[in-house]
Structure formats: C-alpha cells, structure tokens
Amino acid sequence: MRGGGSAGGSTHVLVTGADAVATDADVPPASNVLGITYETAAETWLGEVQSGPERTAVVSVGEHSRAAAAAPAEPTAAASEDLAVATAAVETVPEVADVASVGVLVNDYVSAWDDETTVYVDDFSALLDPTSTETAFRFAHALTSCAAANDARVVAGLDTADRPSYVAATFAELFDDVREV
C-alpha cells in the first residue's frame, strides 16, 4: 500500500539513510508546518522553520520534551484551544512510546488548519527502540492516513544505520516517494 498524494498534489516523502532526517527531503514550503521531534529540541526545530509558514507547531516527544514543557511560552505561542491560528506552539509528550498522544495532537492540528500542511517527523527510528517495529509502523500508517484525510503531507526521516534492510522497506510501503541520502 502506498500513501496518498496531498498538500497541493505533493506526496508523502520518506528520507532514508545513515543519519537521515526529514529536512533532507527538500520539499516545497507549505503554509502550515507541524513538526514531530524525537531527536531535536522543539526550540531548535521552530528556529529552523520559523520564517515562512503562516502557522507552525511542534510536538516534542521524549526526554528533551520535558525541557520544552518547563520553558516559558513564547509571546506568540497560541493556546491549545485555538489551534487554527497556532504560531510557534509547542506540545509535549514525555514518553516516546506514547504514540497515541502524539497521534491525537497531530490529528487536532491537521484537522484545524486550512491550506497546505506539511507534517515533518525528524526520525522514525527513534521509535524503534522503545516500541516494536510493528507499533512504529502502525503509528506511521495512522499518521499518513490522518494526513491524507486532511489534505496534508508527511515528510519523515528514517535513520537506517544499524537497522536491518527490511525496516526501511516496511516503512517505504506507506510513502509515495522514498529518497535515500
């Protein structure tokens, strides 16, 4: 099964390779950008995408998300209740294995935002140690399905260093475009 096209006719993109990250995909900009960060601090990720998109938000997952939760909110950060106009909003999910909470947050944002939306996942491989490959795959499937249902695209990285080749092949089935770096 391949993911469906979205975000102005663009497709879901998976970037694979040693140290691969979603930003290696070099996709056209969207008016809404949502990041799911496992390896990158929320503030760092927001700093890299701040100029350009009308709306930005990041779901910071794992150990570094605790620092994001403790940091004072930026003056431009929107309240969770007003997702439709979120600018530089930071949501936190402390446990990497809590894919359900991440999925709910992603759904909330992509269904509230109009116009083109790109959901970036910095590195799916961060899920493979605290969860099973099957759980990570199911999460990726739910994520791409949710995005497609809301005319959004997913751009994800998958660091394949120290991973069996079947892992990348399994994830690739969910994406229309697989780019190896």
LINZI-V28299 format. One line per field, one symbol per residue. burial: + if it has 24 or more other ideal C-beta (glycine too) atoms within 12 Angstrom, else -. Layout:
# LINZI-V28299
burial=???
This chain:
# LINZI-V28299
burial=--++-++--+++++++---++++++-+-++-++++++++++++-++--+---+-++++++++-++--+--------++----+--++++++++--+--+-+++-++++++-++--+++++++++++++--+-+--++-++++++++++-+++++++++++--+---++-+++-++++++--
